[in-house]
Amino acid sequence: MNFAPLKNDRFLRALRRQPVDATPVWIMRQAGRYLPEYRATRARAGSFLALAKTPELACEVTLQPLDRFELDAAILFSDILTVPDAMGLGLYFAEGEGPKFERPIRTQADVDRLAVPDMAQELGYVIDAVTLIRRELQGRVPLIGFSGSPWTLACYMVEGGGSENFSRIKAMALNEPKALHQLLEVTTDAVIAYLAAQRAAGAQALQVFDTWGGVLSPRLYREFSLRYMARIAAELDRGQGAENTPLILFGKGNAAYLEELASTGAEALAVDWLVDLGEARARTGGRVALQGNLDPITLYADADTIRREVATTLESYGHGPGHVFNLGHGVSPDMNPELVRVLVDAVHEHSARIHSI
């Protein structure tokens, strides 16, 4: 496929640990309910799933934050649960309760029925959205594709939705580890195929969201989460040199495992706000780029405080390449878009001074 040449490559340069004129910034959940234009498109779609499953509408909301803010990357508008939905679990959204599955995984027979979905058939709407968004971006900024991590997807698949204590899947890990590994193996195969399809469709970077890895004890984390993210990093073909599509591994509560995550072969690690970026940089030894890690709650502060906290975060990383500015998690629906603008502008203004020294 022929796409327009990239005009702003700060984000990809940072992921490759190359010099930049200013630290690139994008924000998890940058297309979302805090934007009035998103809410209008969502109302027009009729439901979240209709919005996510209509490539033209997914493209529209992906581009909305780029029209407001000077962001350095776009991220595909979709949901991490598209993969288990395509595996036959029946995703739906209950009002006020979040995502749920009609057919959660509860027995060995349920696990045995799982198979890698056909990307063109069951997930073709996502692949079509990637190509459409990449075309409509016209080279403004790179496009990020993404997936949930195998462990995080398995949490929803086994619990049947969100959970306060993850009791079902933790019990499965302890009582039926063989069945859980079988589930994670097929889910990992599906994630690798899904990310590869997004890359082929035009995604220029890829992120894996391990949202729930931090709920595990160290032993269980290494067995049921880290192991499968390492498989993704090792087996996902991302190309070489200028054709490389960087892989970012993000996890809430992943600070204890930075050295091990940096050894997976992923190009970048995204970290939450519970670890100092300077410490993370020292511990990973320059083997990976780092993304993060301002506490999202900072966006409830006033503009001057946001600017100060942005400067603190940038300075905690220090001089040199390899930093992508982001929040340690996503934007919340009640946040003020004008304060998001303050954050984005502050990143560019302050970091330009750092990079000029």
Disulfide bonds with the S-S distance in Angstrom:
none
